[in-house]
Amino acid sequence: MKKVINTIGLFLLLTSMNSFAQTSNEKFQQAVLKGRELLKNAKGTEDFAKSANYFERVAQVESKEWLAPYYAAYSNLVAGLTSSDNAVKDQYWDKALIEVDQAAALSNNNSEIYALKGYIQYMKLSVDPQNRLSFMTESAGSLATAKSLNPENPRIYLIMGQNTFYTPEAFGGGKEKAKPILEAAAAKFAIFKPANELEPSWGAERTSELLAQCK
């Protein structure tokens, strides 16, 4: 009888733990989806900063989930992109670099994280190219790592193509050099499917915009 009671008790404990895990996971999923909606509807620097703040709060609660600091970093990246003040850009991108490293600490061999890091590093270069050439090497290294982890990730090719697009022809860049890289990005976006609705899916529209400028 005692053995039966112990077995029932263990069953109830495992059921309770599983139920808690599912509830916690569902709460995180809903939190990320809400944040993704904030990102989708953001119109300018202030909106993207609010999105970053939201994901930062989620990251504090869900400290083992890489997606929260990833989207915080992405939000800060775009907040900087939509600002016209270089000092403000720098502040947002410094935060983004910290957050993308937080994401990497939680999911080290992750192509999406290294691709985003390469994007942020290149934008840090853009603020002061003459004095920040080291960021060009760092960006290329991050993108190479992203590609080695998942060569089918279309965001890698978008970021590489975009970097090439905005690099002066004298330094090996320009629209002509960027076009085949962006075409590769477009081809990969056409067949890309994220593992689930929470994972990164951005970039196809930006690829089309840049390709249109290459014609």
C-alpha positions as CSV (number, residue, x, y, z in Angstrom):
1,M,0.0,0.0,0.0
2,K,2.8,2.4,0.9
3,K,4.5,1.7,-2.4
4,V,1.2,2.5,-4.3
5,I,0.9,5.8,-2.3
6,N,4.5,6.7,-3.1
7,T,3.9,6.0,-6.8
8,I,0.8,8.2,-6.8
9,G,2.7,10.9,-5.0
10,L,5.5,10.8,-7.5
11,F,3.0,10.9,-10.4
12,L,1.2,13.9,-9.0
13,L,4.6,15.7,-8.4
14,L,5.7,15.1,-12.0
15,T,2.4,16.2,-13.4
16,S,2.5,19.4,-11.4
17,M,6.0,20.2,-12.5
18,N,5.1,19.6,-16.1
19,S,2.0,21.8,-15.8
20,F,4.1,24.6,-14.3
21,A,6.7,24.3,-17.1
22,Q,4.0,24.5,-19.7
23,T,2.4,27.5,-18.1
24,S,5.8,29.3,-17.8
25,N,6.6,28.5,-21.4
26,E,3.2,29.8,-22.6
27,K,3.7,33.0,-20.7
28,F,7.1,33.5,-22.3
29,Q,5.7,32.8,-25.8
30,Q,2.9,35.3,-25.2
31,A,5.4,37.9,-24.0
32,V,7.6,37.5,-27.1
33,L,4.6,37.6,-29.4
34,K,3.5,40.9,-27.7
35,G,7.0,42.3,-28.1
36,R,7.1,41.2,-31.8
37,E,3.8,43.2,-32.3
38,L,5.4,46.3,-30.7
39,L,8.3,45.9,-33.2
40,K,6.0,45.4,-36.1
41,N,4.0,48.6,-35.3
42,A,7.0,50.8,-34.4
43,K,7.4,53.9,-36.5
44,G,10.5,55.7,-35.2
45,T,13.3,55.8,-32.7
46,E,11.1,56.3,-29.6
47,D,8.9,53.3,-30.6
48,F,11.9,51.0,-31.1
49,A,13.4,52.2,-27.8
50,K,10.1,51.2,-26.1
51,S,10.3,47.8,-27.8
52,A,13.8,47.4,-26.5
53,N,12.8,48.4,-23.0
54,Y,10.0,45.8,-23.1
55,F,12.2,43.0,-24.2
56,E,14.8,44.0,-21.6
57,R,12.1,43.5,-18.9
58,V,11.2,40.1,-20.4
59,A,14.9,39.2,-20.3
60,Q,15.1,40.0,-16.6
61,V,12.2,37.6,-15.9
62,E,13.1,34.9,-18.4
63,S,16.8,34.9,-17.8
64,K,17.5,31.6,-19.6
65,E,15.8,32.5,-22.8
66,W,18.0,33.9,-25.6
67,L,15.2,35.4,-27.7
68,A,14.5,38.2,-25.1
69,P,18.0,39.8,-25.2
70,Y,18.1,39.1,-29.0
71,Y,15.0,41.1,-29.7
72,A,16.1,43.8,-27.2
73,A,19.4,44.1,-29.2
74,Y,17.5,44.1,-32.5
75,S,15.2,46.8,-31.2
76,N,18.1,49.0,-30.1
77,L,19.8,48.4,-33.4
78,V,16.8,49.8,-35.3
79,A,16.3,52.6,-32.8
80,G,19.8,53.7,-33.7
81,L,19.1,53.3,-37.4
82,T,16.1,55.6,-37.2
83,S,18.0,58.3,-35.3
84,S,19.8,61.2,-37.1
85,D,22.1,61.9,-34.2
86,N,25.4,59.9,-34.2
87,A,25.8,60.2,-30.5
88,V,22.4,58.8,-29.9
89,K,23.0,56.0,-32.5
90,D,26.2,55.1,-30.6
91,Q,24.3,54.8,-27.3
92,Y,21.7,52.5,-28.8
93,W,24.3,50.3,-30.5
94,D,26.4,50.0,-27.4
95,K,23.4,48.6,-25.6
96,A,22.6,46.4,-28.5
97,L,26.2,44.9,-28.4
98,I,25.8,44.1,-24.7
99,E,22.4,42.5,-25.3
100,V,23.5,40.4,-28.2
101,D,26.4,39.1,-26.1
102,Q,23.9,38.2,-23.4
103,A,21.9,36.2,-26.0
104,A,25.1,34.5,-27.1
105,A,25.9,33.5,-23.5
106,L,22.5,31.7,-23.5
107,S,22.7,30.1,-27.0
108,N,26.4,30.2,-28.1
109,N,26.2,28.2,-31.4
110,N,23.4,30.3,-32.8
111,S,23.6,31.7,-36.4
112,E,20.9,34.3,-35.8
113,I,22.8,35.8,-32.9
114,Y,26.1,36.1,-34.7
115,A,24.4,37.5,-37.8
116,L,22.8,40.2,-35.7
117,K,26.1,40.9,-33.9
118,G,27.8,41.4,-37.3
119,Y,25.1,43.9,-38.3
120,I,25.5,45.9,-35.1
121,Q,29.3,45.9,-35.4
122,Y,29.1,47.3,-38.9
123,M,26.8,50.1,-37.8
124,K,29.2,51.0,-35.0
125,L,31.8,51.3,-37.8
126,S,29.6,53.6,-39.8
127,V,29.5,56.3,-37.1
128,D,33.3,57.0,-37.4
129,P,34.8,54.8,-40.2
130,Q,38.3,56.4,-40.0
131,N,38.8,55.6,-36.3
132,R,36.7,52.3,-36.1
133,L,38.2,50.1,-38.8
134,S,38.5,47.3,-36.2
135,F,34.7,47.0,-36.3
136,M,34.9,46.0,-40.0
137,T,37.0,43.0,-39.1
138,E,34.8,42.1,-36.1
139,S,31.7,42.3,-38.3
140,A,33.2,40.1,-40.9
141,G,34.2,37.6,-38.3
142,S,30.8,37.5,-36.7
143,L,29.1,37.0,-40.1
144,A,31.6,34.2,-41.0
145,T,30.7,32.5,-37.7
146,A,27.0,32.9,-38.5
147,K,27.5,31.3,-41.9
148,S,29.5,28.4,-40.6
149,L,26.7,27.6,-38.1
150,N,23.9,27.9,-40.7
151,P,24.8,28.7,-44.3
152,E,21.1,28.8,-45.1
153,N,20.3,31.7,-42.8
154,P,19.1,34.4,-45.2
155,R,19.8,37.3,-42.8
156,I,23.6,36.6,-43.1
157,Y,23.5,37.4,-46.9
158,L,21.2,40.4,-46.4
159,I,23.7,41.9,-43.9
160,M,26.7,41.0,-46.0
161,G,25.0,42.5,-49.0
162,Q,24.0,45.6,-47.2
163,N,27.5,46.1,-45.8
164,T,28.9,45.8,-49.3
165,F,26.2,48.1,-50.7
166,Y,27.3,50.9,-48.4
167,T,31.0,50.3,-48.6
168,P,32.6,52.7,-51.1
169,E,33.7,51.1,-54.4
170,A,37.3,52.2,-53.7
171,F,37.2,49.8,-50.7
172,G,35.7,46.9,-52.5
173,G,32.0,47.7,-52.1
174,G,29.3,49.3,-54.1
175,K,26.0,48.2,-55.7
176,E,27.5,46.0,-58.4
177,K,29.4,43.9,-55.8
178,A,26.4,43.9,-53.5
179,K,23.8,42.7,-56.0
180,P,24.8,38.9,-56.2
181,I,25.0,38.7,-52.4
182,L,21.5,40.3,-52.1
183,E,20.2,38.0,-54.8
184,A,21.5,35.0,-52.7
185,A,19.7,36.5,-49.7
186,A,16.4,36.8,-51.7
187,A,16.7,33.2,-52.9
188,K,17.2,32.0,-49.3
189,F,14.3,34.2,-48.0
190,A,12.0,32.6,-50.6
191,I,12.4,29.2,-49.0
192,F,13.2,30.1,-45.4
193,K,10.9,29.0,-42.6
194,P,11.7,29.8,-39.0
195,A,11.7,26.9,-36.5
196,N,8.7,28.5,-34.8
197,E,6.7,31.7,-34.7
198,L,9.0,33.3,-32.0
199,E,12.3,33.0,-33.9
200,P,13.7,35.7,-36.2
201,S,12.0,36.2,-39.6
202,W,12.9,39.8,-40.5
203,G,14.9,40.9,-43.5
204,A,13.0,39.9,-46.7
205,E,11.5,43.3,-47.3
206,R,14.8,45.1,-46.7
207,T,16.5,42.7,-49.2
208,S,13.9,43.6,-51.9
209,E,14.5,47.4,-51.2
210,L,18.2,47.1,-51.7
211,L,17.9,44.9,-54.7
212,A,15.6,47.5,-56.3
213,Q,18.4,50.1,-55.9
214,C,20.9,47.8,-57.6
215,K,19.1,47.9,-60.9
